Amino acid sequence: MSQNLIKPATIFTAKPPPICYFLFFIILCILGFYALHFPPRIPQNAALYRQMFLSSGDNYTLYSYLRALTQHPHLAGTKPSLDTANYVKTHFQTLGLETHVVPFKALLSYPLHASVALHFRNGTELKLPLNEVGISGYAVSGLVQPYHAYSPSGSAHAKVVFVNYGREEDYRALAVRGVDVNGCIVIARKGDDLGRGAVVEIAEAKGALAVLIYAEGDRSRGGFGTGVERGTVMRGVGDPQSPGWPGIEDGEKLGLQESEVLSRFPRIPSLPLPFETAQIILESLGGGLMPQEWRDSGQSRFSGVGPGPVMLNFTYQGEKKLATIYNVFAVIRGSEEPDRYVLLGNHRDAWTYGAVDPNSGTSALLDIARRYALLMRKGWNPRRTIVLCSWDAEEFGMIGSTEWVEQNLINLGAKAVAYLNVDCAVQGPGFFVGATPQLDNLIFEVTKKIKDPDSEGATVYEKWTTINGVKNIQRLNSVDSDFVPFLQHAGVPSVDIYYGSDFPVYHTAFDSFDWMINNADPFFHRHLAVTGIWGLLALHLADDSILPFNYHSYADQLKEYKDVLSSFVDNSISIALLTASIEELYSAAKQAEDEAKRLMEQEAAATSIILKMRALNDRLLLAEKGFLDPEGLKGRQWFKHLVYGPCNNHESKLVFFPGIADSIQESTRMSTGDEQKAIQHEIWKVARAIQRAAGALRGELS
């Protein structure tokens, strides 16, 4: 040992100066502060939190939310509707969630006066009831009288023609019998094929002066067969005075007489009727003999379709006025990817009390907020940001959600992971779900974890498969709820969940809390199931390190569509590029799946792996945007999705590829060369869209 080394003992012989004690104390204070306020991040047990979410469900809590929300009718733009907005906002705030309200100015429509009377040849007049039978005190209760929003004011004194469901084929059947509706008032029964707006649009094109629509009474489910179905007849979605941009305070508004605004509204007035009133009118009809198939489908009591012989006097007066609507949001910030958004949405506004439509869904949203707040108190924070969205004015044409999507289009296009919609959460028995196909596998997995509300010992997945024989997931090509702006305009992967296919009190004064507890869900077990599925889907999308998207399912679905399409076009039209583009998507999906497996097998804490996961997730969420066409669908440019969207022709047999479907229907009015060219062009557009989606999924420049 070298003699120059200092002995260890000599190091501690000197007493430290006082400043050292002071510095040591300061360091301890700093460390203690950080330990208290910034505890080290402990890896979260996702499965534990998901189980905690499911176990914290409570039937009575859902019951109490729905009871509070349905005390009064709350039509958008009215004081009771604002009260429900405040109820939702207060609920979010009480839970300690970051809450804000976004108002918009929108053109809404309200009734002032309506009357319908039969005039007989002897000069007598019979005034017909227009409100629900057994409902009195409309002014006291706050119920709006039955009407069609955005119907123009107008009067007509004319003979009546029964047009069955009001479809093109129904008018052809009348024409065969020599019946012309030009200059007449038409009466139609509600069907599954056409919405009320389409019924009015077709009648207008046939020269009718006005339209009456009724829903056939069904007393087999609780005795509520006498309601009158309110609803909108506006074309398109969103505020008609701000098409394509948000209707903010002091923002640009088109004038009411501008052609773009007028094109959104029918030019002939319409009204919904009580079933009993419709029967009186139908019994008065003579004229041509009703087709046998109409009589076989529920009209056996009546023989004539009109016109007349009695005259009907029809009057409707309404007003369109700007109203403030309110969207309410609760935000749970993501801890690792705060700029990626998982959105859960439901609308609050209702035509009447709205127990089913929409507040069964609102109750579920409030309960998800409660359960998420509980998880947060237990230490959970989502990886990505979760946004709970409570929309206004959906019943007028998805106005609240549309205005907000238009306001946030760039951020949603780049950062939205998925939009999960629940509207009428519980209508009756049977689980139903619609989704974009990359979410199919996630839906299957989640429904395997939820107890079926109607079968002891079974899961939702098991009951669903047993009833349908197959796992039937619908596609979101309709225009009937708040998923529309997210998917069909912004290209955000979407889901729509509900129990029950329909319900007899839809949009009537009988859509009440009493009807819910007596008919649709007495013990709120179905509410509990929907809430569990909805919230668990969001937890996976917010917390899974790699997004649970499977584009192989999307490619499978597109291949099915291509095979069906091939039967609609002749051999002169090529679908080769469409076939090739689907194969490209298969290849890109396989590449993404393989990459996800490799990343999951590696050390997730490594910075390089985290960045690679982030890059893969970006590709997974952006791929849906590839199906959008910036120019939109022909004649309705706002709708930009080339796979899922509304067809322009009401008789189209294709419920996918809307641009192709329209070109096939329009081809009957073209020469052979023009017909082939138009169809081929639309097929190429879809093929290019699929190629864009595949390219986005690969994430590489060509």
Secondary structure, DSSP 4 states (H G I P E B T S, - for coil): --TTSPPGGGGGSSPPPHHHHHHHHHHHHHHHHHHHHSPPPPPP-HHHHHHHHHHT--HHHHHHHHHHHTSS---TTSHHHHHHHHHHHHHHHHTT-EEEEEEEEEEEEEEEEEEEEEE-TTS-EEE---SPTT---HHHHTPPPS-EETPPPEEEEEEEEE-TT--HHHHHHHHHTT---TTSEEEEE--SS--HHHHHHHHHHTT-SEEEEEPPP-TTTTT-------EE--SSSS-TTSTTS---TT-----TTSHHHHTTS-SS-EEEE-HHHHHHHHHTB-BSBPPHHHIIIIITT--B-BS-BSEEEEEEEEEEEEEEEEEEEEEE--SSEEEEEEEEEEE---SSS-TTTTHHHHHHHHHHHHHHHHHHHTT---SEEEEEEEES--TTTSHHHHHHHHHTHHHHHHHEEEEEEEEEEESSSSEEEEE-GGGHHHHHHHHTTSB-TTSTT-BHHHHHHHHHSS---B---S-SSTHHIIIIIT---EEEEEE-S--TTTTSTT-SHHHIIIII-TTSHHHHHHHHHHHHHHHHHHH-SS----HHHHHHHHHHHHHHHHTTS-TTS--HHHHHHHHHHHHHHHHHHHHHHHHHHS-TTSHHHHHHHHHHHHHHHHGGGGGB-TT-BTTBTT--BSSSS--SSTT-S--S-HHHHHHHHHGGGS-HHHHHHHHHHHHHHHHHHHHHHHHHHHT---
